[in-house]
Amino acid sequence: MENENKVRVCVIGAGPAGMSVLYQFAKLGKIPSIVCYEKQSTWGGIWNYTWRTGLDENNEPCHSSLYKDLWTNAPKEANIEFPDYTFEQHFGKPVPSYPPAAAIGDYLKGRWTNACFTDLKQFIQFNTIVRFVKFENNHFVVTIDDRKKNMTSQEVFSHVVVCSGVFNYPNQPEVRDIIKFEGRVMHSHNFRNANEFQGQRVLIVGSHFSGEDIALHCLKFGAKHVYLSWRTKPTGLNWPNGIEERPELVRFDEKSAYFKDGSLANIDAVIFCTGFRNHFPYLDTNLRIAEDTSTYPDGLYKATLFLNGGNNKLFYIGAQEQLYTMTYFDCLASWVCKYILGKLADEPKTEQQMKNDVIRWTTRMASIASIKDVADFQTALLAEISSSSGYDKGILNAVPIFVDWIRHREEDISNFRRHQFRSMYTGTLAPTQTPYMKIFDDSLENFLKF
Ligand SMILES: Cc1cc2nc3c(=O)[nH]c(=O)nc-3n(C[C@H](O)[C@H](O)[C@H](O)COP(=O)(O)OP(=O)(O)OC[C@H]3O[C@@H](n4cnc5c(N)ncnc54)[C@H](O)[C@@H]3O)c2cc1C
């Protein structure tokens, strides 16, 4: 551990992951010298809806990929609810299992204010972009750009925690003759409002969570027909009338898309839901993890401590493919805070022990073949991390919730949100809500009316 007086921590991003770092330090009652740089004007990361696409209010690349009328795609009880601040506590009553984005943002901000005795905002420098991080002479030199003061400067830190998110740099495949296509072409990063596709025939490319959700959204808001193109295998889900699966997209012409089985579809618009890449352009190349997304990014001890540069003082939180989300970030953050303060019971390990541990997890990851396998993998990983950091092991009880959720999706993908779950911490069963395909108001007020 660094001499305590020399610890100065830089957190990059005030989304859920970055806020968990501030929150966990505050919870330990021992906040070191710390600055969190946030390029947007507020906290909450992608949970802040913006109408903007392309450039944000500071003329920087727009961060958020959130769209209007997004309701969580997994029950809040599985991956969002925190052991030390429940939804019931926040809203003063139990709320349904699949809230709209506005309710998630409200809940997160509630935890960072109501459940925390320290004013966490004092540590955040908003409208400030981290432009470059390099490691030299055993310190990180961080170049920042304050967009309000129009000032660029450098700061020196002992530790850096990368929490800048992984859903903002689109993975955009090239498709033969796409240039000929005369309709609308976009990536899900720029998808904001399904109303735009009313009466249209829409092709969704990519059949993972965002592709599924945007396909349903388009149908719900009046698209005439939706084609969902898969690459490796069909989803096998029970799609409602109006959504039809097609194999891999191979080319376009002016009006149509052509698929690997020789079929074609006449379409008005195509939305690429082809995922995102890990992108950390502001990190010196020797400090970056690979661009390919992964359930366990290589080189990260305990899925967070970067071993390939930065002398064991650089961390990533939230860079993995996500099933567990908020609780995962929080669990990792508690480990990181204790590691920085030298308060972990079982550290330090030798370099070789840490590398072997990473190999153990990346080897295990190779056998993941289903969503359930991801749930099991992440649960086992969190079990180890929480054993080490003392984080609440209650979060590990999420597996049965994930199992039910997987089954509900398979039974009825358009209405799996009708199922409600019991909070692992209060034991209360969430109340039922209007069927998802029939709710057209995603406001917090409407959500709390049920
Ligand atoms: C469309 C969509 C739907 C989702 N739905 C769900 C869901 O239903 N349930 C669920 O649990 N999860 C969901 N997620 C997953 C989501 O990633 C997590 O919930 C969570 O927001 C990730 O938190 P984060 O802090 O890692 O990243 P983010 O929320 O992306 O926050 C990162 C922050 O870093 C800032 N930043 C980036 N670069 C810089 C820089 N250079 N300098 C300074 N600041 C910077 C950004 O402005 C941002 O505020 C969804 C994601 C997307 C994209």
The ligand as an SDF file (V2000), in Angstrom:
LIG
                    3D

 53 58  0  0  0  0  0  0  0  0999 V2000
  -29.5340    1.1600  -23.6150 C   0  0  0  0  0  0  0  0  0  0  0  0
  -29.0500    0.5490  -22.3350 C   0  0  0  0  0  0  0  0  0  0  0  0
  -29.9380   -0.0880  -21.4950 C   0  0  0  0  0  0  0  0  0  0  0  0
  -29.5120   -0.6340  -20.2830 C   0  0  0  0  0  0  0  0  0  0  0  0
  -30.4250   -1.2370  -19.4940 N   0  0  0  0  0  0  0  0  0  0  0  0
  -30.0410   -1.7050  -18.2970 C   0  0  0  0  0  0  0  0  0  0  0  0
  -30.9940   -2.2880  -17.3950 C   0  0  0  0  0  0  0  0  0  0  0  0
  -32.1750   -2.4010  -17.7250 O   0  0  0  0  0  0  0  0  0  0  0  0
  -30.5660   -2.7090  -16.1750 N   0  0  0  0  0  0  0  0  0  0  0  0
  -29.2550   -2.5850  -15.8140 C   0  0  0  0  0  0  0  0  0  0  0  0
  -28.9280   -2.9350  -14.6880 O   0  0  0  0  0  0  0  0  0  0  0  0
  -28.3290   -2.0820  -16.6550 N   0  0  0  0  0  0  0  0  0  0  0  0
  -28.6780   -1.6510  -17.8690 C   0  0  0  0  0  0  0  0  0  0  0  0
  -27.7430   -1.1110  -18.7160 N   0  0  0  0  0  0  0  0  0  0  0  0
  -26.3230   -1.2290  -18.3500 C   0  0  0  0  0  0  0  0  0  0  0  0
  -25.6270    0.0490  -17.8740 C   0  0  0  0  0  0  0  0  0  0  0  0
  -24.3800   -0.0240  -18.4640 O   0  0  0  0  0  0  0  0  0  0  0  0
  -25.3940    0.1130  -16.4140 C   0  0  0  0  0  0  0  0  0  0  0  0
  -26.6560    0.0980  -15.8070 O   0  0  0  0  0  0  0  0  0  0  0  0
  -24.6400    1.3560  -15.9220 C   0  0  0  0  0  0  0  0  0  0  0  0
  -25.1910    2.5630  -16.3350 O   0  0  0  0  0  0  0  0  0  0  0  0
  -23.1750    1.3870  -16.2870 C   0  0  0  0  0  0  0  0  0  0  0  0
  -22.5710    2.3040  -15.3940 O   0  0  0  0  0  0  0  0  0  0  0  0
  -21.1280    2.9250  -15.6350 P   0  0  0  0  0  0  0  0  0  0  0  0
  -20.9030    3.8700  -14.5340 O   0  0  0  0  0  0  0  0  0  0  0  0
  -20.1760    1.8190  -15.8510 O   0  0  0  0  0  0  0  0  0  0  0  0
  -21.2080    3.6690  -17.0340 O   0  0  0  0  0  0  0  0  0  0  0  0
  -22.0520    4.9170  -17.5030 P   0  0  0  0  0  0  0  0  0  0  0  0
  -23.4100    4.8790  -16.9400 O   0  0  0  0  0  0  0  0  0  0  0  0
  -21.9260    4.9100  -18.9690 O   0  0  0  0  0  0  0  0  0  0  0  0
  -21.2720    6.1800  -16.8840 O   0  0  0  0  0  0  0  0  0  0  0  0
  -19.9780    6.5350  -17.3040 C   0  0  0  0  0  0  0  0  0  0  0  0
  -19.7500    8.0210  -17.0530 C   0  0  0  0  0  0  0  0  0  0  0  0
  -18.4320    8.3650  -17.4450 O   0  0  0  0  0  0  0  0  0  0  0  0
  -18.4360    9.6360  -18.0790 C   0  0  0  0  0  0  0  0  0  0  0  0
  -17.2660    9.7350  -18.9570 N   0  0  0  0  0  0  0  0  0  0  0  0
  -16.9970    9.0040  -20.0600 C   0  0  0  0  0  0  0  0  0  0  0  0
  -15.8190    9.3600  -20.5930 N   0  0  0  0  0  0  0  0  0  0  0  0
  -15.3280   10.3500  -19.8130 C   0  0  0  0  0  0  0  0  0  0  0  0
  -14.1340   11.1310  -19.8580 C   0  0  0  0  0  0  0  0  0  0  0  0
  -13.1940   10.9590  -20.8040 N   0  0  0  0  0  0  0  0  0  0  0  0
  -13.9550   12.0650  -18.9110 N   0  0  0  0  0  0  0  0  0  0  0  0
  -14.8790   12.2580  -17.9180 C   0  0  0  0  0  0  0  0  0  0  0  0
  -16.0230   11.5420  -17.8460 N   0  0  0  0  0  0  0  0  0  0  0  0
  -16.2330   10.5890  -18.7760 C   0  0  0  0  0  0  0  0  0  0  0  0
  -19.7590    9.6410  -18.8120 C   0  0  0  0  0  0  0  0  0  0  0  0
  -20.2020   10.9470  -19.1160 O   0  0  0  0  0  0  0  0  0  0  0  0
  -20.6780    8.9120  -17.8460 C   0  0  0  0  0  0  0  0  0  0  0  0
  -21.3480    9.8020  -16.9770 O   0  0  0  0  0  0  0  0  0  0  0  0
  -28.1420   -0.5690  -19.9230 C   0  0  0  0  0  0  0  0  0  0  0  0
  -27.2440    0.0590  -20.8010 C   0  0  0  0  0  0  0  0  0  0  0  0
  -27.6840    0.6160  -21.9750 C   0  0  0  0  0  0  0  0  0  0  0  0
  -26.7000    1.2840  -22.8740 C   0  0  0  0  0  0  0  0  0  0  0  0
  1  2  1  0
  2  3  1  0
  2 52  2  0
  3  4  2  0
  4  5  1  0
  4 50  1  0
  5  6  2  0
  6  7  1  0
  6 13  1  0
  7  8  2  0
  7  9  1  0
  9 10  1  0
 10 11  2  0
 10 12  1  0
 12 13  2  0
 13 14  1  0
 14 15  1  0
 14 50  1  0
 15 16  1  0
 16 17  1  0
 16 18  1  0
 18 19  1  0
 18 20  1  0
 20 21  1  0
 20 22  1  0
 22 23  1  0
 23 24  1  0
 24 25  2  0
 24 26  1  0
 24 27  1  0
 27 28  1  0
 28 29  2  0
 28 30  1  0
 28 31  1  0
 31 32  1  0
 32 33  1  0
 33 34  1  0
 33 48  1  0
 34 35  1  0
 35 36  1  0
 35 46  1  0
 36 37  1  0
 36 45  1  0
 37 38  2  0
 38 39  1  0
 39 40  1  0
 39 45  2  0
 40 41  1  0
 40 42  2  0
 42 43  1  0
 43 44  2  0
 44 45  1  0
 46 47  1  0
 46 48  1  0
 48 49  1  0
 50 51  2  0
 51 52  1  0
 52 53  1  0
M  END
$$$$
